Structure formats: structure tokens, C-alpha cells
Amino acid sequence: MNDKWKCKSCDKTYNKLISGKILKNHFINNHSRGKGRKITDFLVKKIDKNFRKDLNSFIINGCHAFNIVEESDFKRMITNLSPDTQIPSRFTVKKDIQTEFEEKKTQLKYELSLIYNKIALTTDIWTSMSNRPYASITAHFVNSNKVLSHVLLDFCYIPYPHSGEQIKNLIIDVLKDYGIEDRIIAITTDNATNNIKGIELLNEYFEKEFNSNICHFPCFGHVLNLSINNGIKQISKILNNLRIIASKLKNSPKQQ
């Protein structure tokens, strides 16, 4: 994967395409302790940049934990595929991904600075499997190429109780970070009371700072789900009777 071998003892490098005889002579002539040992014992394994990039994508897209690189089965698989590849530690992986995140964020800030159109937002809050609440904020806009774009601005931890004040402050902090406070035209949320209160407070802030306000749209999917559930409640007795009939027909000996 790398195109160079590096001697562990003297840092001399050789092209990987050279013959083993040249390497053997180097060890015999320069390192007497090399007698009776394998050539590869003296070679430094390097972390290939392309491998690290692919590894980061594998971890990000698959939502894997950083410490997957330290699992014995993972190490064995990589070693079998490419014995000369050094697997980075979980600390290196974390640092690489954080660096990539900062680079992407800087690039996104620059792209948003070129947009003079209005920007719409969507936000949602949910609880993870580890019982930690998170909030996401997504921006929707027409980019400089006249293409409708959707980008995730932030995905962050938001502690309970998820008050309207917390939601307002979270959105303002993200907008300030990207420098797009004065270009927001609308925001979509579900119909939770805290979201409604948060957008009311956000509009008060916009009226004070920019002499404008933003349109608040309820999430259509959430409204539709509430409507269907409410409709089902109205015919719950009929549905229960139908379930009983279907169950009896299914368990009838004649049907079997």
C-alpha cells in the first residue's frame, strides 16, 4: 500500500519493488543482529493515508465505535488482506474524524457565505438507545448552482427538560456559528409544546435583532400521524370486534 520499506534500525528506505536480496544484504552488512531473523522483523509498518481515509468512512457510515480498530477479529482481517498495513489506534481514528469534521464544517461555512437566498430550517429532538437526548438542525436552500440543497448544520446533545428557552438558545447558537442569522425565512418542527414555545421565543429574538420574524410550519408527517391515530380511536370498538372475528376464523378447525 505504501511504496517504501523503512528499516527500523537505521531509517533507511527502499522501494518495495526491489528484490529481497538487496534487503538481506543491507541487514547483513549493517546490522549483525539481523542474522537468523526475518527481513520483515526490521521493517517499519506505516499507516497508509488512503487506508486511514477509507477506515474513517467505514466507521462514520457504519456508525461503528472507534475501538473497533482494536478488536482482534478486525485486526486479523486487515492483516490477512494486507500484512504491511499498520492499523491506527482508536485515539488516532478519533483525531482523524474530528479533523475531517472541522474541515467539512469550514467548507460548508464558506459555501453558505456564497448563498444570498433565504434559508429554511428543520429541527427535531429524540432520545437515543443510550437514553441521551439529541437535537438536529438541517438547512434547506438553493445553492449557487440553482440546485435545492439540504445540509445538516448540527447534531448535538440537549439536556432535559428541553424547554422552549433551551431550544431557542440552541438554534441561535448554531445560526451564529454559521453566520446565517439574518437569512432564515422559515422553520419546521413537530407540534410539541416546547417546540412551539421555542419558536415563539425565537421570533421575539428575530424581531428585536433584525426587525423580522420567521414562519413556523408544523411537520406534515407528524400532523398526519396524529390525525390517523385520532381517527383510529373513533372506531376502536369496531376494530377490536374485527380482530376478534379474524382471530376466531384463523383458529377455526375448518380453516385448518
Helices and strands as residue ranges (DSSP letters): E 4-6, E 13-15, H 20-30, G 32-34, G 39-42, H 49-61, G 66-70, H 72-81, H 90-113, E 119-127, E 133-142, E 148-157, H 164-178, G 181-183, E 184-189, H 193-210, E 215-218, H 220-234, H 236-251
